[in-house]
Amino acid sequence: MSEYCSALIDSRLGGIDRTTLTEADRTLLDLVHSQSWTVDGREKALTQELDRLSVEIDRLRENPDHDPRTLGHVAAQAAAAQNQLYQARQAFRVIVGTAATILR
């Protein structure tokens, strides 16, 4: 599980005693944890893509004959990947917040 997901779960759901939860509540908590693994996989894929794009941007900048449109295109791809990462984290934040509200 990513540090982001783990920290968010710990901060919002860490104090919940599972022994006092109903079956439905335990299922909800299990769903939050399983969703964290989905977000973790998405984070890893997007981080790898951002690393690849960063290398590509550096390579283009080092080439004095690069086409500025190509650099702009790669930079736009990097911005899109960063936005997707942000959206994935925000969606998970909403999931954890909703679960915390229900379980408390």
matplotlib code that plots the C-alpha trace (Angstrom):
import matplotlib.pyplot as plt

x = [0.0, 1.3, 2.5, -0.3, -3.1, -1.6, -1.3, -4.8, -6.3, -4.3, -5.3, -9.0, -9.8, -6.9, -8.9, -11.8, -12.1, -13.0, -14.4, -17.3, -18.2, -21.2, -20.6, -21.6, -19.1, -16.3, -17.1, -17.0, -13.6, -12.4, -13.5, -11.6, -8.4, -9.0, -9.5, -6.2, -4.4, -6.1, -5.0, -1.5, -1.3, -2.5, 0.0, 2.9, 1.9, 1.5, 4.8, 6.6, 5.0, 6.0, 9.6, 9.6, 8.2, 10.8, 13.6, 12.1, 11.7, 15.4, 16.5, 14.5, 16.0, 19.5, 19.0, 19.5, 17.6, 14.5, 11.1, 9.4, 6.0, 7.4, 8.6, 5.2, 3.4, 5.5, 5.1, 1.3, 1.4, 3.3, 0.8, -2.0, -0.4, 0.1, -3.5, -4.6, -2.5, -4.1, -7.6, -6.9, -5.7, -8.6, -11.1, -9.5, -9.7, -13.5, -13.8, -11.9, -13.8, -17.2, -16.2, -15.0, -18.3, -20.3, -18.1, -17.9]
y = [0.0, 3.5, 5.8, 8.2, 5.6, 4.2, 7.6, 8.6, 5.3, 5.6, 9.2, 8.8, 5.2, 4.2, 4.5, 2.3, -0.9, -3.7, -5.9, -3.5, -3.2, -4.9, -7.2, -4.4, -2.0, -4.6, -5.1, -1.4, -1.2, -4.1, -2.4, 0.7, -1.4, -3.2, 0.2, 1.4, -1.4, -0.2, 3.3, 2.1, 0.3, 3.4, 5.5, 3.2, 3.2, 7.0, 7.5, 5.3, 7.2, 10.5, 9.3, 8.2, 11.5, 13.4, 11.5, 12.3, 16.0, 16.1, 14.3, 16.8, 19.8, 18.5, 18.3, 21.8, 20.9, 19.6, 20.6, 22.9, 21.3, 17.9, 19.2, 20.8, 17.6, 15.6, 18.3, 18.1, 14.3, 14.8, 17.4, 15.0, 12.1, 14.4, 15.4, 11.7, 11.0, 13.9, 12.7, 9.2, 10.4, 12.8, 10.1, 7.8, 10.7, 10.9, 7.2, 7.2, 10.3, 8.7, 5.5, 7.4, 9.3, 6.1, 4.2, 6.8]
z = [0.0, -0.8, 1.9, 0.9, 1.3, 4.4, 6.1, 5.1, 6.4, 9.6, 10.2, 9.4, 10.3, 12.6, 15.9, 14.9, 16.9, 14.5, 17.2, 17.8, 14.1, 12.5, 9.5, 7.1, 8.8, 8.5, 4.9, 4.3, 6.0, 3.9, 0.7, 1.7, 2.1, -1.2, -2.9, -1.5, -3.4, -6.6, -5.9, -5.1, -8.4, -10.2, -8.4, -9.3, -13.0, -13.1, -11.3, -13.8, -16.6, -15.1, -14.7, -18.3, -19.5, -17.4, -19.0, -22.4, -21.6, -20.5, -23.7, -25.8, -23.9, -24.4, -28.2, -29.6, -32.7, -30.9, -32.2, -29.6, -30.4, -29.5, -26.1, -25.6, -26.4, -23.9, -21.3, -21.8, -21.3, -18.1, -16.9, -17.7, -15.8, -12.8, -12.9, -13.1, -10.0, -8.2, -9.2, -8.0, -4.6, -4.3, -5.1, -2.5, 0.0, -0.6, -0.1, 3.2, 4.4, 3.6, 5.3, 8.4, 8.6, 8.3, 10.8, 13.5]

ax = plt.figure().add_subplot(projection="3d")
ax.plot(x, y, z, "-o")
ax.set_aspect("equal")
plt.show()
